[in-house]
Amino acid sequence: MNSILNQLDDLSERLAGLGEPKFRARQIVKWLFDSRVTSFAEMSDLPRPLRERLSQEFSLWSSTVLAHQRSSDGTEKLLLRMADRGDIECVLLRDGARRTICVSSQVGCAMGCVFCASGLNGVERSLTHGEIIEQMLRLSRLLPTDERISHIVMMGMGDPLANLPGVLGALAWASSPQGLGISARRITISTVGIPAAIRKLADMDCRYHLAISLHAPNDELRTKLVPVNAKIGIAAILDAAEYFFEKTGRRLTFEYVLLAGINDQPVQAEELADLLSGRGALLNVIPYNPVAGLPYRTPSRQAIARFREILQSRGIVIKIRQRKGDDINAACGQLRRSVASGALSIVSPEQAANS
């Protein structure tokens, strides 16, 4: 059965084919994005025969909830099983008044970052724009009725630039007044760095922020941490990033996962400062969130402070990201890995709804 979220772009035409007036599409969209309904039966201003027909011909959700975890810091994470049994993750983060969601663009990931649980089994497929929207709507339903999503980060499983059609289709609805109505300035696409796709985004006059995950200041170390870098190289990524900035005027963010004893030393901080000096970019440093079975560790507070001091002394604008959800496998791919290994029991949709 087709998910109605995959039909949003041509819903008026689909309804016209069922003999319904096109304004019904606006009603359905409003119910989906504004009223947080969980079934067609709840769409009370639609004729009952139409509600019944929608229930027969479409599904509201294309996934089921395998696990739902809540952290003591307010972070919530969902593990969703898609119709083809591929599993993905999405996260709701609470930080003051902010309500940020992190959603996936693919089942698995092809980038191969050695410290990340998402790509340990490679990539299975890209998600449709409807499947990406579904994550947003499921997470929005975790909020009380007086709260709304304020920010979106495409930083879950998969590289968003490897699935531009799905990602841009979903974000068009996320930023639309008829959809979630989130300002493009509050939406970030995070990528390991695919130069051709970065340039394509720039040529499309991308309205969203772009964050590029470096993780190392030189090609030798980056290729060890991000194997796909062997085919790309940092220079090509930085050239594409500069092109993006020139075309869009949007300040770039570079992300750097800090791994104890590997890329957190003063020599790497100095190299990174050389690399980013004069670019006017923000450096977002992320202390590593350990993954069971992988040998990488979180740096000490002293190492993090030293890293920050060196970069700040060189004029780099740096932010140390506060880790969230340590007690619920919140890092990308961790929950899926825990369930697949049997280390964590699957939570049924009914249990998740009542948890």
N, C-alpha and C positions, 0 to 999 in steps of 0.2 A: 504494500500500500504506500502511495506517495505521501511524503510529509508536506503539509501545506506551506511550511516555511521555505521549501524549495520552489514554490509557485508564486511567491509574493510579487515578483516583477511582472508577471502576466496574469495576475489573479482576476483582474476585471474581465479579460478575454475568456478565461476559463469559466467564470461564472456566467458570462453571456452565452457561452456554449451550452450551459445548463438551463438557459431560459430565464436567468435572473438579471435584474438591472445592475449596471456597473457600480452603482453607489454601495452595493452590498460589500464590495471589496474594501471600501473605506471603513465600514462598520467592523468587518472581521479584523482588519489591521489594528484598529483602535483597541479591540478586545485583547488582541495578542500582546501589544506593547504597553497599554495603559492599565489594563484591568487584571493582568496576571491570572487569567483563567487557566484551568487545567483540562477543560474538555469543551467540545462544541456545544454541549447541552447548556452550558452556563451563558452562552451568548444570547441573552434574553430578548434583544430587539430584532433578532432574526426569526423569520417564520419557522415554526416547528418542522415542517417538511424539509426545509433547507438544512436545518441543523441535523436532521436525521440523515439526509443525503450526504452532507459533508462528513459525518461520522462513518458512513459506508465507503466513501471514495477516497478519503484522506485520513492520515494520522496526524494528530497534533504534535506528537513527539516521534522522532525516529530512533531514539535511544532509550535505554533503561538505566536506572541508577544502581551500580554495583556496590558502591561504598560512599558514605558521606561522613566526613570527619570534621570535628570542631576543635580548634585550639583554644588554650586558655587566654591567648591574646586577641581572640575574636576572629582569627582566620578560619575560613571554612573551605574544604576541598571536596570536589565530587569526582568520582571515577565513573565514567559513562561507558556503557557497551553499545556500540552502534549496531545497526540492523544486520551487518555482515560479520558481527562478533568482534570487530576491532575495538580496542579499548583506548579511551583518551581521558585526559584530565583537564579540569578547569578549577580556578581558585578565586575566592572572594577575600579581599584584604581590607581590613578596617584600620584607618590611621587618622585619628581625630575626626574631623568632619568628612574626610575622604572615604569614598567607597569605590575601591579600584577592583576591577576584575582582570584576570589573566586567563586568556583562552588559547586553545590549540588550533593549529591550522592543518595538521596532518596526523595520521595514525602512525606513530613512530617518528623517526627523523633520520635523514640520510647524511647529516653533516659529520657525525662520528666523533663529537667531542668526548674525549676519553674519560672525563670526570662527570659526565651527565648520564642519568639513567634513561633518558628518553630514547636515545639512539642505540642502545645496547643490542637490540634485535633488528636494527635497520628501519627502513620506512616501508609501510604497507601500501598506503595510498594517500592522496590529498582529500581533504574534506570539502564538501559542497558548501556554498555560501549559506544554505539553509541549516546545515549541521553546525556551522560556526555561530549563526544567530541563535540556534537552540541553546548553546552553552550560555550565551548572554542572558537569555530569558530564564533559563533554569537558575542561574546565579541571582538574578534580580528577584526571584521568588523566595530567596532566603532572607531577604530584607523585610523589615516591618513596613507597613503600608505608607508610613510617613517618611521613608527613606528611599533614595533612588541612586542608581549607579552614577558616579561622577567622572570616573576615568576608565579607559580601556587600554590594556597592554596586550599586543599580540606577541606573547613571549612564552606560550605554553609549548606543547609538543610540536615538533616540526619547525622548519624555517619558513616564515610567511612569504618570503620572496620566491620560494619554490612553488608557491600556490597563489600567485597574484589574482587570478580570476575569482577564486573562492574568497580570498581575504578582502579584496576591494569590493566585491559584491555585498559581503556582510557588513563592511564598514560604511557603505553607502546608506544602508538601513539604520545602522547604529547612530550615524550623525544626522539623519534626516529628522525634521520636525514631526513627520508621520511615524517615525520609528522610536528610537530611544532618545533622540534629541540631544545627543552629547556633542559638545563642541569639538570640532576637528583638532583644536589646540590641546584637547585633553585625551587624544588618542595617539598611541605610539606603536609603530611597527618595529619590532626588534629582529635583527638578522645577524648571522655570522658574517655576512658580506658576500653578496653575489653581484659583482660589478655591473654586468649587463642589465640586471633587474633594477639596480639602484638608478642607473641612467634612464631606464624606461620610466620609473616612477617620477624622476625629475622632469622628463619630457611631458608627462601627463599633468604637470603642475600639481603634484601631490600636496594635499592640504594637511596631511598628518605628519607628526614628528617621526624622525628616523633615528633609531639607536643601533649602533654597530658594535658587535661583541668582538673585541680584540683578543683579550686574555693573555697576550704576550707582546713584547715590544720589538721582537725580531722574528724573521721567518723560520729560523732553525727551531726555536722553542715553540712558536705557534704551530708549526706543522706537527710537532710531537703531541700537542694538546688538541689541535683541530686538524686532523689529517687532510681534510679537503683543501686546506691552505696550500698544499703542495702544488695544486693546479691553479692557484689564484695568485697568492702573494700579497703581502701587506701594501706594497706600493700601488698595485692596481685598485685595491679597496679604497685607499686614501684618495687616489685620483678621482674615483667615482663619487666619493663622499664630497670632495670639493666641487665637483660638477653639480651635485644635488643642491649644495648650499648656494652656488651661484645662480641656479635656475629658480629656486624656490624662496631663497632668503630665510629659510628656517634653520635655526641653530641645531647643529648635530650633537648627539650624545654618543660617547664611546663607553662601552661597558667592559668591565675587567673583573672576572672572577678571581679572587685572591686565594691561592693554594699554598699552604704552608711549605716552605723550603723549596718551592719550585719557581714561582713567579713573584714572590713577595719580598725579594731582597733589594737592598739599596741600589745595586747595579741595574736591576730591572726598572726601578723607579726613575733613575737618571735617564736610561734609554727611552722610557716612555715619555718623559718630559721633552726629550729631544724630538721625539716623533710628533708630539701634539703641540709643541710651542708655536704660537702665532696663528693657530687655527680657530681660536675663539670658541672652542667646543667645551661641553661639559663632560667630565670624566666621572662615570658612575661606578664606584668600586663596590664589589659584592663579596664579602667574606664567604667562603665556601660552606655550603650546607651538606655535611657528609652523607654519602650514600652507602648503605650496607653492602659489603662485598667489594667495594672499591677502596684503593689504598690511600686516597687523598684526604687531607686533614684541614681543619680551619686554622688559620694563622693565629698567633697569640695577639692579645691586645697591644702589646709592645710593638710587635711587627707591623700591625695595622697602623698604629700611630706614627711609626717611623716612615712608613710608605707615604702616608698623607703629608707629613711634614716636608719631605723632600719635594714632592710635586707642588705643594703650595708655595714653597720657597722659589720655585721656578716659574711661578705665575699661572699655574694650571688651576682652573676652577674644578674642584673635586668634591664629590659627595660620597660619603660612606653609607651604603644602604643598610638600614636596620633589618636584620633578619626576622622573618615572620614564620610562624607555624612549625617551629622545630619539633614540637611534640606530635605532629600529625603527618609526617612525611610530605611536607609542603613543597619541597624542591621538585623541579620538573621531572616526571617519570617515576618518582619514588613510590607513590601509592600503587600505581599499576604493577610495578616490579614486586612490591610486597604481596599483593593479591596473587599474582601469577606464581610466585614461589611458594605460596601456601603459608607465608609468615603472618598473613592477616586474613581473617575470614571475610567472605563476601557478605555485604549487607543488602538485604532485599529492598526493592523499591518501597514496599510498605513500611519496613523498618526505618528506611531513610526518611520517609515522609513524616513519621511519628517521632523521630529522634530529636 
